[in-house]
Amino acid sequence: MPSDSSLESVHNCIKCGLCLAACPIYRQVLEETASPRGKVQLLKGLRQDRLEPSPYLEEIASRCLLCHSCAAVCPSGMEVGHLIVGLRSEMVKSFGLEWKKRLAFRHLLSPGGRFGTAIQGARILTPLMPPWIKVAGISLSHLPPLPTTPLHRQYPEKIAPPGGRVRASVAFFPGCMIDYVYPEIGSSLISLLQALGIEVIIPRDLACCGTPLFISGEEEILARNLQHNLEKLGSLPAKIVLTACASCGHTLKKEYPYLMREWGKDSSLAEEVGAKIQDVSVFLQREEGLGEMLGPLPTTLTYHDPCHLAKAEGVRTEPRQLLRSIPELNFVEMAEADACCGGGGSFQFYFPQTSQAIASLKLNHIREVGADIVATGCPACRFRLSTALDREDSGIRVVHTVQILDEARGRRKR
């Protein structure tokens, strides 16, 4: 978590208020405590012993999407997200993690955890639940159907292209959402890479990237996940590790080195692994042969920028260039394409009304451009947008960028 010296950056806040207009939560509730500026001042008061940790302060700290919108406009260049994680960490030190997160982190998301077992249990039990039960205000009938087999069990560790002619080799870090909830995203990615003559390595026994732990202020299990993944990824011969999840990619690339430095540990391995991490859209955009493989897809599509991909990593043009390369595809930009969808990990479950209000703004922009399909570069965004659209029976599909590219490739083969 942020070190004491890093937390001293709270004094850099000039209280200008530019972050208020950028913050999707503040724009909904119009409360100073919901704003980035307000949270920074509360952390400052906590560090100056003018405030005491309290359940109310803990709730305020949790009311943040960590979407990087505030950091993008801060004239002082503050990493406000790190400060809010620091505030949450202070609350964890005072009150501990709530029991639900403690059980989930310890038994499901830690190295060797049983997240896959939990998903299979949910797959079996969900159809048996009464229809009035909701998750984050979402009817169970609108939740995505859970797969019977995770991605890593559908493929061998090394997946060679057809014919065995290997032009290049990359590793793929699927992350929890793609591995256990949306394996079809991973299958599309693998299909595209195979067509390009690229061998794909899916390392076995990877742990959760740690994003849920990091943003919750949990440190002990996070450190174990980080070290476990660094050893696995650092030992790979592949020079490129692809991600198709914006949050996984950002955490592996930027937060791992940051955390090692903050903990006063040698960050060289984290820096080495971070240099290998590459979003799949960046990789595919550089592959000259991809465009020749795409067939016509006569539909209207718009693109939603994941916060961790656009604001945190600066990846905006590559997915758009890929989508525009599809013949007969009518690509249309929606207003505020990079506005947060309102997911924010567990935020949507703890604050469903605010999350739905933020998602509704995005849905309005999608409808305004008449899109049949929404593409995005993050499975978590796909979950938030698809559940919101399904509530309205809109008929609008939400897919990952690689899925629509793979669909277009299938049209070419016919």
C-alpha positions as CSV (number, residue, x, y, z in Angstrom):
1,M,0.0,0.0,0.0
2,P,1.1,3.6,-0.3
3,S,4.1,4.4,2.0
4,D,4.0,7.2,4.5
5,S,6.1,9.3,2.2
6,S,3.7,8.8,-0.7
7,L,0.7,9.7,1.5
8,E,2.4,13.0,2.2
9,S,1.3,14.0,-1.3
10,V,-2.1,14.9,0.2
11,H,-0.5,18.3,0.8
12,N,-0.2,18.8,-2.9
13,C,-4.0,19.2,-3.3
14,I,-4.7,22.9,-4.1
15,K,-8.5,22.4,-3.6
16,C,-9.2,23.7,-7.1
17,G,-12.2,21.5,-7.6
18,L,-11.4,20.4,-11.2
19,C,-11.8,16.8,-10.0
20,L,-15.5,17.4,-9.0
21,A,-16.8,17.7,-12.6
22,A,-14.7,14.7,-13.6
23,C,-15.9,12.4,-10.8
24,P,-18.8,10.2,-11.9
25,I,-19.9,9.7,-8.3
26,Y,-19.8,13.3,-7.4
27,R,-21.8,14.2,-10.5
28,Q,-24.6,11.9,-9.2
29,V,-24.7,12.7,-5.5
30,L,-23.2,16.2,-5.3
31,E,-21.7,15.6,-1.9
32,E,-18.2,16.9,-1.0
33,T,-17.3,13.7,0.8
34,A,-18.0,11.8,-2.5
35,S,-15.5,13.9,-4.4
36,P,-11.8,13.1,-4.8
37,R,-11.0,16.5,-3.2
38,G,-13.1,15.7,-0.2
39,K,-11.5,12.3,0.3
40,V,-8.0,13.7,0.0
41,Q,-8.8,16.3,2.7
42,L,-10.2,13.5,5.0
43,L,-7.0,11.5,4.5
44,K,-5.1,14.6,5.3
45,G,-7.1,15.1,8.5
46,L,-6.6,11.5,9.5
47,R,-2.8,11.8,9.1
48,Q,-2.7,15.0,11.1
49,D,-4.7,13.3,13.9
50,R,-7.6,15.7,13.4
51,L,-9.8,12.8,12.6
52,E,-10.3,9.4,14.0
53,P,-11.1,6.2,12.0
54,S,-14.8,5.5,12.0
55,P,-17.4,3.4,10.2
56,Y,-18.6,6.6,8.5
57,L,-15.1,7.4,7.2
58,E,-14.8,3.8,6.1
59,E,-18.0,4.1,4.0
60,I,-16.7,7.4,2.5
61,A,-13.5,5.7,1.5
62,S,-15.4,2.9,-0.3
63,R,-17.5,5.3,-2.4
64,C,-14.9,5.5,-5.2
65,L,-14.7,3.8,-8.5
66,L,-11.0,4.2,-8.8
67,C,-11.6,5.2,-12.4
68,H,-8.6,7.6,-12.7
69,S,-10.9,10.4,-14.0
70,C,-9.7,12.7,-11.3
71,A,-6.0,12.0,-11.9
72,A,-6.5,12.8,-15.6
73,V,-7.5,16.4,-14.8
74,C,-5.5,17.1,-11.6
75,P,-3.2,20.1,-12.2
76,S,-1.0,19.0,-9.4
77,G,-0.5,15.6,-11.0
78,M,-1.7,13.7,-8.0
79,E,-2.3,10.0,-8.1
80,V,-5.6,10.4,-6.2
81,G,-6.4,6.7,-6.7
82,H,-3.3,5.7,-4.7
83,L,-4.3,8.1,-1.9
84,I,-7.8,6.7,-1.7
85,V,-6.4,3.2,-1.6
86,G,-4.2,4.5,1.2
87,L,-7.4,5.8,3.0
88,R,-9.0,2.3,2.6
89,S,-5.8,0.7,3.9
90,E,-6.0,2.9,7.0
91,M,-9.6,1.7,7.6
92,V,-8.5,-1.9,7.2
93,K,-5.8,-1.4,9.8
94,S,-8.4,0.0,12.2
95,F,-11.4,-2.3,11.5
96,G,-10.1,-5.2,9.4
97,L,-11.7,-6.3,6.2
98,E,-15.4,-7.1,6.3
99,W,-16.1,-10.8,6.7
100,K,-17.3,-11.3,3.1
101,K,-14.2,-9.8,1.5
102,R,-12.0,-11.6,4.0
103,L,-13.4,-15.0,3.1
104,A,-13.4,-14.3,-0.6
105,F,-9.8,-13.0,-0.6
106,R,-8.4,-15.7,1.6
107,H,-10.2,-18.7,0.1
108,L,-11.0,-17.8,-3.5
109,L,-8.5,-15.2,-4.8
110,S,-5.3,-16.2,-3.0
111,P,-2.8,-18.5,-4.8
112,G,-4.3,-22.0,-4.9
113,G,-7.7,-20.5,-4.1
114,R,-11.1,-22.0,-5.0
115,F,-12.5,-19.3,-7.2
116,G,-13.3,-21.8,-10.0
117,T,-15.1,-24.1,-7.5
118,A,-17.2,-21.1,-6.3
119,I,-18.1,-20.3,-9.9
120,Q,-19.2,-23.8,-10.6
121,G,-21.3,-23.8,-7.4
122,A,-22.9,-20.5,-8.5
123,R,-23.6,-22.0,-11.9
124,I,-25.5,-24.9,-10.4
125,L,-27.3,-22.9,-7.7
126,T,-28.3,-19.8,-9.6
127,P,-31.1,-21.4,-11.7
128,L,-32.6,-22.8,-8.4
129,M,-32.8,-19.4,-6.8
130,P,-36.2,-17.6,-6.6
131,P,-36.6,-14.8,-9.2
132,W,-36.9,-12.0,-6.7
133,I,-33.3,-12.4,-5.5
134,K,-31.1,-9.7,-7.0
135,V,-27.4,-9.0,-7.1
136,A,-26.5,-5.2,-7.1
137,G,-30.1,-4.6,-8.1
138,I,-29.8,-7.0,-11.1
139,S,-32.2,-9.9,-11.5
140,L,-30.4,-13.3,-11.5
141,S,-31.9,-13.9,-15.0
142,H,-29.9,-11.0,-16.3
143,L,-26.5,-12.2,-15.0
144,P,-24.3,-13.9,-17.6
145,P,-24.6,-17.7,-17.9
146,L,-21.6,-19.2,-16.2
147,P,-19.4,-21.7,-18.3
148,T,-19.0,-25.3,-17.3
149,T,-15.3,-25.3,-18.1
150,P,-12.8,-22.4,-17.4
151,L,-10.6,-21.3,-20.2
152,H,-7.4,-22.8,-18.9
153,R,-8.9,-26.2,-19.0
154,Q,-10.2,-25.9,-22.5
155,Y,-6.6,-25.6,-23.9
156,P,-3.2,-27.1,-23.4
157,E,-0.6,-24.8,-21.8
158,K,1.0,-24.3,-25.2
159,I,-1.3,-23.7,-28.2
160,A,0.5,-24.0,-31.5
161,P,-1.0,-22.5,-34.7
162,P,-2.6,-24.9,-37.2
163,G,0.1,-26.7,-39.2
164,G,2.6,-26.2,-36.4
165,R,4.4,-23.3,-38.2
166,V,5.2,-20.9,-35.4
167,R,5.9,-17.3,-36.5
168,A,6.1,-15.9,-32.9
169,S,5.2,-16.9,-29.3
170,V,3.4,-14.9,-26.7
171,A,2.0,-15.6,-23.2
172,F,-1.5,-14.8,-22.2
173,F,-2.6,-13.8,-18.7
174,P,-6.4,-14.4,-18.8
175,G,-7.4,-13.1,-15.4
176,C,-10.3,-14.3,-13.3
177,M,-13.1,-12.8,-15.4
178,I,-12.0,-14.2,-18.7
179,D,-10.8,-17.5,-17.3
180,Y,-14.0,-18.3,-15.3
181,V,-16.8,-16.0,-16.5
182,Y,-16.2,-15.1,-20.1
183,P,-13.8,-17.8,-21.6
184,E,-15.2,-17.0,-25.0
185,I,-13.2,-13.8,-25.0
186,G,-10.0,-15.9,-24.5
187,S,-11.1,-18.3,-27.2
188,S,-11.5,-15.4,-29.7
189,L,-8.1,-14.1,-28.7
190,I,-6.5,-17.5,-29.2
191,S,-8.3,-18.0,-32.5
192,L,-7.0,-14.7,-33.9
193,L,-3.4,-15.3,-32.8
194,Q,-3.5,-18.8,-34.2
195,A,-4.6,-17.5,-37.6
196,L,-1.6,-15.1,-37.4
197,G,0.8,-18.0,-36.9
198,I,1.4,-17.1,-33.2
199,E,1.9,-19.7,-30.5
200,V,-0.1,-18.9,-27.3
201,I,1.1,-19.9,-23.8
202,I,-1.4,-19.9,-21.0
203,P,0.7,-20.3,-17.8
204,R,-0.7,-22.8,-15.3
205,D,-1.4,-22.0,-11.6
206,L,-1.6,-18.2,-12.0
207,A,-3.3,-16.3,-9.2
208,C,-5.7,-13.4,-9.3
209,C,-3.8,-10.3,-10.5
210,G,-4.7,-8.7,-7.1
211,T,-6.8,-5.8,-8.3
212,P,-9.7,-6.5,-5.9
213,L,-7.3,-6.9,-3.0
214,F,-5.4,-3.8,-3.9
215,I,-8.4,-1.5,-4.3
216,S,-9.8,-2.9,-1.0
217,G,-6.7,-1.9,1.0
218,E,-5.8,-5.6,1.7
219,E,-2.0,-6.1,1.9
220,E,-1.1,-9.6,3.1
221,I,-2.8,-11.7,0.5
222,L,-2.0,-9.1,-2.2
223,A,1.7,-9.5,-1.5
224,R,1.4,-13.3,-1.9
225,N,-0.5,-13.0,-5.2
226,L,2.0,-10.4,-6.5
227,Q,5.1,-12.5,-5.6
228,H,3.4,-15.7,-7.0
229,N,2.6,-14.1,-10.3
230,L,5.9,-12.4,-10.7
231,E,7.7,-15.7,-10.3
232,K,5.4,-17.4,-12.8
233,L,5.5,-14.6,-15.4
234,G,9.2,-13.8,-14.8
235,S,10.2,-17.4,-15.6
236,L,8.4,-17.5,-19.0
237,P,10.5,-17.5,-22.2
238,A,8.0,-15.3,-24.0
239,K,8.9,-11.6,-24.4
240,I,5.3,-10.5,-24.5
241,V,2.5,-11.2,-22.0
242,L,-0.8,-10.3,-23.4
243,T,-3.8,-9.2,-21.4
244,A,-7.4,-8.7,-22.5
245,C,-8.6,-7.3,-19.2
246,A,-7.9,-3.6,-18.7
247,S,-7.7,-4.0,-14.9
248,C,-5.4,-7.0,-15.0
249,G,-3.1,-5.3,-17.5
250,H,-2.8,-2.1,-15.5
251,T,-2.2,-3.8,-12.3
252,L,0.5,-6.1,-13.7
253,K,2.2,-3.4,-15.7
254,K,2.0,-0.4,-13.4
255,E,0.8,-1.3,-9.9
256,Y,3.2,-4.3,-9.3
257,P,6.3,-2.2,-9.7
258,Y,4.7,0.7,-7.7
259,L,3.8,-1.7,-4.8
260,M,7.3,-3.2,-4.7
261,R,8.8,0.2,-4.4
262,E,6.3,1.3,-1.8
263,W,7.0,-1.8,0.3
264,G,10.7,-1.0,0.1
265,K,11.5,-4.2,-1.9
266,D,13.5,-4.8,-5.0
267,S,11.3,-3.9,-7.9
268,S,13.5,-5.1,-10.7
269,L,11.5,-8.3,-11.4
270,A,8.2,-6.4,-11.3
271,E,9.7,-3.8,-13.7
272,E,10.9,-6.6,-16.0
273,V,7.5,-8.3,-16.0
274,G,5.7,-5.0,-16.4
275,A,7.7,-4.2,-19.5
276,K,6.4,-7.5,-21.1
277,I,2.7,-6.7,-20.4
278,Q,0.8,-5.6,-23.5
279,D,-2.9,-5.1,-24.1
280,V,-4.1,-7.3,-26.9
281,S,-5.4,-4.3,-28.9
282,V,-2.0,-2.8,-29.0
283,F,-0.4,-6.1,-30.1
284,L,-3.0,-6.8,-32.8
285,Q,-3.0,-3.3,-34.2
286,R,0.7,-3.9,-35.1
287,E,0.0,-7.1,-36.9
288,E,-0.1,-6.2,-40.6
289,G,-1.7,-9.4,-41.7
290,L,-4.9,-9.1,-39.6
291,G,-6.8,-6.8,-41.8
292,E,-6.5,-9.2,-44.7
293,M,-8.3,-11.9,-42.6
294,L,-11.4,-9.8,-41.8
295,G,-14.6,-10.2,-43.7
296,P,-17.6,-7.9,-44.0
297,L,-19.7,-7.2,-40.9
298,P,-22.6,-4.9,-41.9
299,T,-23.7,-3.6,-38.5
300,T,-23.4,-0.4,-36.4
301,L,-21.0,-0.5,-33.5
302,T,-19.7,1.9,-30.9
303,Y,-16.8,1.5,-28.5
304,H,-16.7,2.0,-24.7
305,D,-13.2,2.9,-23.3
306,P,-12.4,1.0,-20.1
307,C,-11.1,3.4,-17.4
308,H,-8.0,1.3,-16.7
309,L,-7.2,1.0,-20.4
310,A,-7.8,4.6,-21.6
311,K,-7.1,6.8,-18.6
312,A,-4.6,4.7,-16.8
313,E,-2.7,3.2,-19.8
314,G,-3.4,5.7,-22.5
315,V,-4.7,3.0,-24.9
316,R,-7.4,4.7,-27.0
317,T,-6.6,4.7,-30.7
318,E,-5.6,1.0,-31.1
319,P,-9.0,-0.6,-30.5
320,R,-10.7,2.0,-32.7
321,Q,-8.2,1.4,-35.5
322,L,-8.8,-2.3,-35.3
323,L,-12.6,-1.9,-35.4
324,R,-12.5,0.5,-38.3
325,S,-10.5,-2.0,-40.3
326,I,-13.5,-4.4,-40.4
327,P,-15.2,-4.1,-43.9
328,E,-18.7,-2.7,-44.0
329,L,-18.7,-2.1,-40.2
330,N,-20.3,1.3,-39.4
331,F,-18.2,2.5,-36.5
332,V,-19.8,5.4,-34.6
333,E,-18.3,7.3,-31.7
334,M,-20.7,7.9,-28.8
335,A,-20.5,10.9,-26.5
336,E,-18.2,10.5,-23.4
337,A,-16.9,7.2,-24.7
338,D,-14.3,7.2,-21.9
339,A,-16.8,7.9,-19.1
340,C,-16.9,5.2,-16.4
341,C,-19.6,2.6,-16.8
342,G,-20.2,2.5,-13.0
343,G,-18.8,-0.9,-12.3
344,G,-15.7,-0.2,-10.2
345,G,-15.3,-3.8,-9.1
346,S,-17.4,-4.4,-5.9
347,F,-18.7,-0.8,-6.0
348,Q,-21.7,-1.9,-8.1
349,F,-22.6,-4.4,-5.4
350,Y,-22.3,-2.0,-2.4
351,F,-23.8,1.1,-4.1
352,P,-26.2,-0.4,-6.8
353,Q,-28.3,2.8,-7.1
354,T,-25.3,5.1,-7.8
355,S,-23.8,2.5,-10.1
356,Q,-27.0,2.1,-12.1
357,A,-27.4,5.9,-12.4
358,I,-23.9,6.2,-13.8
359,A,-24.5,3.2,-16.2
360,S,-27.7,4.8,-17.3
361,L,-25.8,7.8,-18.7
362,K,-23.6,5.5,-20.7
363,L,-26.7,3.6,-22.0
364,N,-28.2,6.9,-23.2
365,H,-25.1,7.7,-25.2
366,I,-25.2,4.2,-26.7
367,R,-28.8,4.5,-27.7
368,E,-28.2,8.0,-29.2
369,V,-25.8,6.6,-31.9
370,G,-28.1,3.7,-32.7
371,A,-25.5,1.1,-32.1
372,D,-26.4,-2.6,-32.5
373,I,-23.2,-3.7,-30.7
374,V,-21.0,-2.1,-28.0
375,A,-17.3,-3.3,-28.0
376,T,-15.0,-2.8,-25.1
377,G,-11.6,-3.9,-23.9
378,C,-12.5,-5.1,-20.4
379,P,-14.6,-8.1,-19.3
380,A,-15.6,-6.2,-16.1
381,C,-17.0,-3.4,-18.3
382,R,-18.8,-5.9,-20.5
383,F,-20.4,-7.3,-17.3
384,R,-21.6,-3.9,-16.1
385,L,-22.9,-2.7,-19.5
386,S,-24.5,-6.0,-20.5
387,T,-26.4,-6.4,-17.3
388,A,-27.6,-2.8,-17.5
389,L,-28.7,-3.2,-21.1
390,D,-30.4,-6.6,-20.4
391,R,-32.5,-5.0,-17.8
392,E,-34.1,-2.9,-20.5
393,D,-34.3,-5.8,-23.0
394,S,-32.6,-3.5,-25.5
395,G,-31.3,-6.2,-27.8
396,I,-27.9,-4.4,-27.9
397,R,-25.0,-6.8,-27.7
398,V,-21.9,-6.1,-25.6
399,V,-18.7,-7.8,-26.7
400,H,-15.0,-7.6,-26.2
401,T,-13.0,-6.1,-29.1
402,V,-11.3,-9.5,-29.9
403,Q,-14.7,-11.1,-30.2
404,I,-15.9,-8.8,-32.9
405,L,-12.6,-9.2,-34.7
406,D,-12.9,-12.9,-34.5
407,E,-16.5,-12.7,-35.8
408,A,-15.3,-10.7,-38.8
409,R,-12.6,-13.2,-39.4
410,G,-15.2,-15.9,-39.5
411,R,-17.1,-14.0,-42.2
412,R,-13.9,-13.9,-44.3
413,K,-13.6,-17.7,-44.3
414,R,-17.0,-18.3,-45.8
